[in-house]
């Protein structure tokens, strides 16, 4: 989870986590201790983020310009461009090695400070640091949020469409257009995170979910009260199975049920299942009325 970048925290904390991992693996620092590769200790994307972005090349404006560019690319100019790209790639690789060496040196210095810490202590400290993130314990999925559509304002028979996003709640800083997000599914709530941000954009308990299911093999629909959230993801089945597991473990008498993916986009709104499961007395009484991002 840490190495995949799913724990948004500072580089200093990431280096401390790497040092704790070394202490749990090798005990106290020693020049003779085996060193894992840096990518086994530290998220690689953090190092890549330090590199300068590639230069922007504006696209050719017309067919004639594209043709001239193609002819140039096949001649001496093309060879010069290829040489420039190779030199730039070599510089970037050198910069990446320098950044990696600097990061490893910082990790080793922190490892030396842990002398005398036992393996159980190092593991406990590692987990304690990771648990500081509010989303700890949730399973995160990379999704593209394409639409948030009010359920009650949609005309019956209207097909599914990509829609302009609306706020999930007055506090939700969700903008218009498709967004790459993390969908966090935990034991108590479902949350939406902007990748790399520690706090969720929005969070809601399972009692606010009226239904969920697959619109097709790569589109997952989540109905939250009067909103339909439409996600594009390659993990539709995994998300549905995990939601089923948490809902079943909650022991509610009436639960949202996943719906089978239709052969074509639905022509009408799916049946709205009973809502208000969170606030009322019964099996959901212990659940908070507003979703929490803690799992």
C-alpha positions as CSV (number, residue, x, y, z in Angstrom):
1,X,0.0,0.0,0.0
2,X,2.8,2.4,0.9
3,X,5.0,1.5,-2.1
4,X,2.0,1.9,-4.5
5,X,1.5,5.4,-3.3
6,X,-1.8,4.8,-1.5
7,X,-0.7,6.4,1.8
8,X,-0.5,10.2,1.1
9,X,2.1,11.6,3.5
10,X,5.3,13.6,3.5
11,X,8.7,12.3,2.0
12,X,10.1,12.6,5.5
13,X,7.5,10.1,6.8
14,X,8.1,7.8,3.8
15,X,11.8,7.8,4.6
16,X,11.1,6.9,8.2
17,X,8.8,4.1,7.1
18,X,11.6,2.8,4.9
19,X,14.0,2.9,7.8
20,X,11.6,1.1,10.1
21,X,11.2,-1.6,7.4
22,X,15.0,-2.0,7.3
23,X,15.1,-2.3,11.1
24,X,12.4,-5.0,11.1
25,X,14.2,-6.9,8.3
26,X,17.9,-6.6,9.3
27,X,17.9,-5.3,12.9
28,X,20.5,-2.7,13.7
29,X,22.4,-1.0,10.9
30,X,25.5,-2.8,9.6
31,X,27.5,-2.3,6.4
32,X,27.3,-6.1,6.0
33,X,23.5,-6.2,6.2
34,X,21.7,-7.0,2.9
35,X,20.1,-3.9,1.3
36,X,16.8,-4.3,-0.5
37,X,16.4,-2.3,-3.7
38,X,15.1,1.3,-3.2
39,X,11.8,0.5,-4.9
40,X,11.2,-2.2,-2.3
41,X,11.5,0.5,0.4
42,X,10.3,3.8,-1.1
43,X,7.5,4.7,-3.5
44,X,9.1,5.0,-7.0
45,X,6.6,7.6,-8.1
46,X,7.9,10.1,-5.6
47,X,11.4,10.1,-7.2
48,X,9.9,10.3,-10.7
49,X,7.8,13.3,-9.6
50,X,11.1,15.2,-8.9
51,X,12.1,15.0,-12.6
52,X,11.3,17.9,-14.9
53,X,8.4,17.3,-17.2
54,X,9.0,16.5,-20.9
55,X,9.0,19.5,-23.2
56,X,5.7,20.4,-24.7
57,X,5.5,20.0,-28.5
58,X,2.5,21.8,-30.0
59,X,0.7,19.6,-32.6
60,X,0.9,20.4,-36.3
61,X,-2.0,22.7,-37.3
62,X,-2.6,21.4,-40.8
63,X,-2.0,18.4,-43.1
64,X,0.7,20.2,-45.0
65,X,2.6,21.0,-41.7
66,X,2.3,17.4,-40.6
67,X,3.6,16.3,-44.0
68,X,6.6,18.6,-43.8
69,X,7.3,17.4,-40.2
70,X,7.2,13.8,-41.4
71,X,9.7,14.6,-44.2
72,X,12.0,16.4,-41.8
73,X,11.7,13.5,-39.3
74,X,13.0,11.1,-42.0
75,X,16.1,13.2,-42.8
76,X,18.9,14.8,-40.9
77,X,16.5,16.8,-38.8
78,X,14.9,13.6,-37.6
79,X,18.3,12.2,-36.7
80,X,19.1,15.3,-34.7
81,X,15.8,15.1,-32.8
82,X,16.5,11.4,-32.0
83,X,19.9,12.3,-30.7
84,X,18.4,15.1,-28.5
85,X,15.8,12.7,-27.1
86,X,18.5,10.1,-26.3
87,X,20.7,12.7,-24.6
88,X,17.7,13.9,-22.6
89,X,16.7,10.4,-21.6
90,X,20.3,9.8,-20.5
91,X,20.3,13.0,-18.4
92,X,17.0,12.0,-16.8
93,X,18.3,8.5,-15.9
94,X,21.3,10.1,-14.3
95,X,19.1,12.5,-12.4
96,X,17.0,9.6,-11.2
97,X,20.1,7.7,-10.0
98,X,21.2,10.8,-8.1
99,X,17.8,11.3,-6.5
100,X,17.7,7.6,-5.6
101,X,21.1,7.7,-4.0
102,X,20.2,10.8,-2.0
103,X,17.0,9.2,-0.8
104,X,18.7,6.0,0.2
105,X,21.3,7.9,2.1
106,X,18.6,9.7,4.0
107,X,16.9,6.4,4.8
108,X,20.1,4.9,6.1
109,X,20.7,7.8,8.4
110,X,17.3,7.3,9.9
111,X,17.9,3.6,10.1
112,X,21.1,4.3,12.2
113,X,18.9,6.2,14.7
114,X,16.8,3.1,15.3
115,X,19.7,1.2,16.9
116,X,18.5,-1.1,19.7
117,X,14.8,-1.2,18.5
118,X,13.6,-4.7,18.3
119,X,11.7,-6.2,15.3
120,X,8.3,-6.1,17.0
121,X,8.8,-2.5,18.0
122,X,9.8,-1.5,14.5
123,X,6.8,-3.2,13.0
124,X,4.5,-1.6,15.6
125,X,6.0,1.9,14.9
126,X,5.6,1.3,11.1
127,X,1.9,0.4,11.5
128,X,1.3,3.3,13.9
129,X,2.7,5.8,11.3
130,X,0.5,4.3,8.5
131,X,-2.6,4.4,10.7
132,X,-2.3,8.1,11.1
133,X,-3.8,8.4,7.6
134,X,-7.7,8.6,8.0
135,X,-8.2,6.1,5.2
136,X,-6.1,3.4,6.8
137,X,-7.9,0.0,6.5
138,X,-9.8,0.9,3.4
139,X,-9.2,-0.8,0.1
140,X,-8.5,1.8,-2.6
141,X,-9.5,1.5,-6.2
142,X,-8.4,3.8,-9.1
143,X,-11.6,5.1,-10.7
144,X,-12.6,7.8,-13.1
145,X,-15.7,9.6,-11.8
146,X,-17.7,10.5,-15.0
147,X,-21.0,11.6,-13.7
148,X,-22.9,12.6,-10.5
149,X,-26.6,12.8,-11.6
150,X,-29.6,13.8,-9.4
151,X,-31.9,10.8,-9.4
152,X,-35.2,12.7,-8.9
153,X,-34.6,15.2,-11.7
154,X,-34.0,12.7,-14.5
155,X,-36.8,12.0,-17.0
156,X,-37.9,8.4,-17.1
157,X,-36.6,6.6,-20.2
158,X,-33.6,8.9,-20.6
159,X,-30.5,6.8,-21.4
160,X,-27.3,7.0,-19.3
161,X,-25.2,10.0,-20.3
162,X,-21.9,11.5,-19.2
163,X,-23.0,14.5,-17.2
164,X,-21.6,17.5,-15.6
165,X,-20.5,16.7,-12.0
166,X,-22.5,18.2,-9.2
167,X,-21.4,18.5,-5.6
168,X,-21.9,15.4,-3.4
169,X,-22.4,17.7,-0.5
170,X,-22.0,21.5,0.0
171,X,-18.5,20.9,1.3
172,X,-17.3,18.7,-1.6
173,X,-14.8,20.5,-3.8
174,X,-15.7,18.3,-6.8
175,X,-15.3,20.1,-10.1
176,X,-16.7,19.4,-13.6
177,X,-15.4,16.9,-16.0
178,X,-14.1,13.3,-15.5
179,X,-11.8,13.0,-12.5
180,X,-9.3,10.4,-11.6
181,X,-10.1,9.5,-7.9
182,X,-9.5,6.8,-5.3
183,X,-12.6,5.0,-4.3
184,X,-12.0,3.9,-0.7
185,X,-14.1,1.0,0.6
186,X,-13.9,0.5,4.4
187,X,-15.8,-1.3,7.1
188,X,-17.9,1.7,8.0
189,X,-18.0,4.0,5.0
190,X,-17.2,4.5,1.3
191,X,-15.0,7.5,0.6
192,X,-13.8,9.4,-2.5
193,X,-10.2,10.8,-2.4
194,X,-8.2,12.9,-4.7
195,X,-5.0,10.8,-5.3
196,X,-2.3,11.9,-2.9
197,X,-4.7,13.9,-0.7
198,X,-5.1,12.7,2.9
199,X,-8.6,13.9,3.4
200,X,-11.6,12.6,1.4
201,X,-13.6,14.7,-0.9
202,X,-16.7,13.0,0.4
203,X,-17.6,10.1,2.6
204,X,-20.9,8.3,3.3
205,X,-22.0,5.3,5.4
206,X,-23.6,2.3,3.9
207,X,-27.0,3.3,5.1
208,X,-26.9,6.2,2.6
209,X,-26.4,3.8,-0.4
210,X,-29.7,2.8,-2.0
211,X,-28.3,0.5,-4.7
212,X,-25.2,-0.3,-6.6
213,X,-24.2,-2.4,-9.6
214,X,-22.5,-2.6,-13.0
215,X,-23.9,-0.7,-16.0
216,X,-21.4,-2.6,-18.2
217,X,-18.1,-4.5,-17.7
218,X,-16.1,-1.3,-17.0
219,X,-18.8,1.1,-15.5
220,X,-19.8,0.9,-11.9
221,X,-22.9,2.8,-10.6
222,X,-23.3,3.8,-6.9
223,X,-26.6,5.4,-5.9
224,X,-26.2,7.5,-2.8
225,X,-29.5,8.9,-1.5
226,X,-30.6,11.2,-4.4
227,X,-27.4,10.9,-6.5
228,X,-26.2,8.4,-9.0
229,X,-22.4,8.2,-9.1
230,X,-21.0,6.7,-12.3
231,X,-17.4,5.4,-12.3
232,X,-15.3,3.9,-15.0
233,X,-12.9,1.2,-13.7
234,X,-11.4,-2.1,-14.6
235,X,-12.3,-3.5,-11.1
236,X,-16.0,-3.6,-11.3
237,X,-16.3,-7.1,-9.9
238,X,-13.8,-6.5,-7.1
239,X,-15.7,-3.4,-5.9
240,X,-19.1,-5.1,-6.0
241,X,-17.8,-8.1,-4.0
242,X,-16.1,-6.0,-1.4
243,X,-19.3,-3.9,-0.9
244,X,-21.3,-7.1,-0.6
245,X,-18.9,-8.4,2.1
246,X,-19.0,-5.2,4.2
247,X,-22.8,-4.9,3.8
248,X,-23.3,-8.5,4.9
249,X,-21.1,-8.1,7.9
250,X,-23.0,-5.0,9.0
251,X,-26.0,-7.3,9.6
252,X,-28.6,-4.9,8.2
253,X,-32.1,-6.3,7.6
254,X,-32.5,-4.5,4.3
255,X,-29.3,-4.0,2.2
256,X,-28.6,-2.5,-1.1
257,X,-28.3,-5.2,-3.7
258,X,-26.0,-5.3,-6.7
259,X,-27.7,-5.4,-10.0
260,X,-26.6,-7.6,-13.0
261,X,-25.1,-5.6,-15.8
262,X,-27.6,-5.1,-18.6
263,X,-26.9,-6.0,-22.2
264,X,-27.5,-2.4,-23.1
265,X,-27.7,0.9,-21.1
266,X,-30.9,0.9,-19.0
267,X,-33.8,2.7,-20.4
268,X,-35.1,3.8,-17.0
269,X,-34.0,4.4,-13.5
270,X,-33.3,1.3,-11.3
271,X,-35.7,0.6,-8.5
272,X,-34.8,2.7,-5.4
273,X,-34.4,0.4,-2.5
274,X,-35.4,1.5,1.1
275,X,-33.3,4.3,2.4
276,X,-32.8,6.0,5.8
277,X,-31.1,3.0,7.2
278,X,-28.4,5.0,9.0
279,X,-30.5,7.4,11.2
280,X,-33.3,5.1,12.3
281,X,-33.3,2.5,15.1
282,X,-32.5,-1.0,14.3
283,X,-29.4,-2.9,13.0
284,X,-27.9,0.4,11.7
285,X,-28.4,2.4,14.9
286,X,-24.7,2.1,15.8
287,X,-23.7,3.6,12.4
288,X,-22.9,7.3,12.2
289,X,-25.4,9.4,10.2
290,X,-22.5,10.9,8.2
291,X,-19.9,8.6,6.7
292,X,-16.5,8.5,8.3
293,X,-13.3,8.0,6.5
294,X,-11.8,5.9,9.3
295,X,-11.9,2.2,8.7
